[in-house]
Amino acid sequence: MSIPLLQAHFAVAVSAISGVLAASGKRVDLFGVVVLGLVTALGGGTTRDLILDRPVFWLASTDYVINAAGISTLAFFAIRFWNVPQPALVVADAFGLALFTILGAAIALQAEVGATNAVVLGVITGVAGGLLRDVLVGEIPLVMRTGIYLYATASVVGATVYVLLEAYHGGNHLNRAIGIGTTLLLRLLSIRWKVSLPEFPK
């Protein structure tokens, strides 16, 4: 399996887990949990593909749906029997954000939409699934919430780093790793050190 395909499936898996964790304590049944997992895992890529007017990625291969549904089911039963700490949602979401951001930017570059649009589509791929997840569970989306530290900003920075690396050293697999690492570290470190953007006063 190629590196991009492994990245895509890992992104789907961790995003599905974040969808299940978001449902914890919301009195959602197994079917609802699987739906949340699917929406979280597939929502960002679906939005990106519709914008690019290309075949939706999970329609081309049922493996993505099977992956998301299977992981969601396993996570549902695991969480019922083991107490999963709340920070697990933040970490799973951070991994999904980082992986999908760079995957989306890479696909946008392949579509030759330009560097700026590739960054935008990377961010959309990274945040849209989580946004839909939060709406479905009745929460203010993370991307719009105060006090959640650098979220979309981490996605923007990571996508920008990746796109710039591709411009100067295109095709190097390290570019993806650096972009993912930048997004993930910025997100997690901002949580650890409570770094956030300025906001309007009340």
N, C-alpha and C positions, 0 to 999 in steps of 0.2 A: 504494500500500500504506500502511495506517495506521501511526501511530507504535507502538502496542502490538504490531501484527503484525510490524513490522520488529524491534522489541525482542525478540520471541519467537524469530524466526528467527536473529538474531544470537546470542542466548543459546544456542540449540541448536548453532550452528556452533562457537562457542568452547569449549563444554562437550565437544563431540565431539572437538575437537583435544586437550583435556586428557586425555580418555580414551585417545587414541592415544599421547600422550607418556608416560602412565603405563605403557603396555605396552612401551615402548622398553627393550631389554635383557632382556626377560622371555621371549624365544624364543616369541612368540605369532605365529601365522600370520595371513594377511589376514582370514580369516573371524573369528577370535578378536578381532582389532583392531576390526573393524566392530561386533561385538557389544559390545565395551567402549565404543566411541563412542556407540552407541545407548543403552546403559544409562546412561551418564553424562549424555547430553543429554536423555533422556526420563524418567529415574527420578524426579527431584524433582517434576516436574509431574504425573506419574502418581500418585504418593503423595498429593499435594495433592487431586487430583480424586477419588480414591477416598474420602478423608476427607470431602470436601464432598458426596459422593454425586452427582456431576455427570458427564456424559460425558467420558471421558478425551480430552484435547485432541488427541492424535495419531491417534486413531481417527476424529475428525471431519474430518481433512484429512491426506491421505498426504504432503503437502508436507514435513511435519516429519521423517518417516522418510526420505524421499528426501534431504533436506538433511543429516541426520546421517550417513546411510550414504555419501553422496557425499563429504562433507567428510572423513570418516574414511578413505575409500579414497585420496583425494588426499594427505592428511597422511601416510598409511602410506608411500606411494612417495616423498614429499618427504623424509621423515626417513631413508629408506634411502640417499639420495644426498647429503643435506646434514647436516652435524653440527649438531644443534639444541642449544643450551646448556640445561642443566638448569633454570635459572631460568625458562625459557619455560613449563614446566609450572605453576609458581607463578603467573605472570602470567595465563596462559589460565584457570586455575582461579579466580583472583581476579575476572576479568571475568565468568565464568559465575556465580560466587557473587553478585556485585552485580546482574547483570541478572535472574537468576531470583528473587532475594530480593524485589525490588520488583515484579516481575511477579506473583509468588505473593501478595504482600500486596494488590495491586490487585484481583486476582480474588477474594480472600477478602472484601474490602470490598464488591465488587459482589454477593457472595452474602449480605451483611448478617449476618455472623457476629459482629460487634462488633470494636472496636479491638484489644483484647488478643489475640483469636483470629486476627485478621488478621496481627499481628506473628508469632505462632507459626507460622502457615501460610506466611508469607513465608520464615521461617528454614528450615522443612522443605523448601520448594521449592528453596531455595538450596543446602542441604547434602546432601540425600538422594541425588542422583545421584552426587556425589563419594564418598559413603560406600559405595554399592554398588560403584563402580569400584574402590575400594581393597580391599574385601573380595575381589573377583574376582581381583585380581592378587596377593593374599596379603600385603597391607600393613595395618598398623593404620590405620584411617580417620583422615584429617587432623583431623576434628572431635574426635577422642579422643586425639590425639597431643600429647605435651609438646614444647616447642621449636619449634612451628610458629607461634607468636605469635597475634595476634588473628584468629580464623577465624569461628567461630559468633558470637562477640561482635561482630565487625564487621557480620555479618548482622543481629543483633538491633538494633544501634544504627541502621543504615540503614533497616530496616523501621519502627522506631519514629519516626524523623524523617519518613519518608514518610507514615505514618498520621496523625501530628500535623498535617502540612501539609494533608492532605486534609480533616481535621476543620475547619480554619480557612479554607482556600482551596480547596475541592473543585473538581476538574475542571481545574485548571491543569496544563498539560503540564510546566511547570518542576518540579512536585512530583516527578515520576518522575526527572527528570535530577538533582535534588538528592539524592534517596534513593539512586540508583545511585552518584553521585559520592561520597557519604558512605561507603557500604559499601566501594567500591573504594579510596578514599584511606586509610581506616582500616586496611584489610587490608595494602595495600602499604607504608604508612608504618610499620606495626608490624613488618614484616619488615625494612625499612631501618634502623629504630632499635632493633630487637630488643626490642620491648615485648610482654610477655605477662602473663597473669593469675597470681596466686600459686598455687602447687601444694603438695601434701603433700610433706614431706621423705621421703627414702628411709629 
